[in-house]
Amino acid sequence: EIAAAERMRARLSQQRGGEVVRPIDVPGPLGEVERKVLEAMAAERQRAKERERNDGRCVRPKDAAIPGPLGAAERKAMADLNLLRQEEQERLRNIQRVLQEKRPAESDPDSALGLTERFTVGLLKGPRLLGKVAERVVELMSSSKLNKDDVNLLQPSSDIVV
C-alpha cells in the first residue's frame, strides 16, 4: 500500500512539473501518519495557549479543549487502567473469599500449607506481641509505688475463707 501511494505521489509530482506532493495529499498510510502528526501538533499548540491562560499550570492532553490524538490516547489509556484496576480488585476479593472459606491451617493443619500458614502467621504476629510486651514493660517501669492504703487493699484478708 505504501509503494502504491508513493508511485501515485511521484506521478502527481511529474504532472505538476516537479512540484513536491506531500503524503497527506495522496491516500495511503504515510498520508494518515502525516495527518495524525499535524493534528497532534495543532492540539499541542492549543494546549500551550491554554497553559498560558491558566497561569502556567499544566493541562493534560485528555483535559484540553482540543484533545487531539494524544488526548484520545490518554483517555483510552486511563479507561483501560480503570478497567484493569476494577478487574484486579475483583480478583483480589475472590482470592480473599476463597482463602477465608478454605484456610489451610483450619482445613488441614498438618499439611505443608497448613504448617506454612501457621508458621507465617506466627512470624507476622511475633513483632506485634513483642511490641505490646515492650509497651507494658515501659508502662510498669514508669509507674510509681503504691501508697500504704492501696497496699493494704491488695493484702489477702484473713476474713476470707477458702
Disulfide bonds with the S-S distance in Angstrom:
none
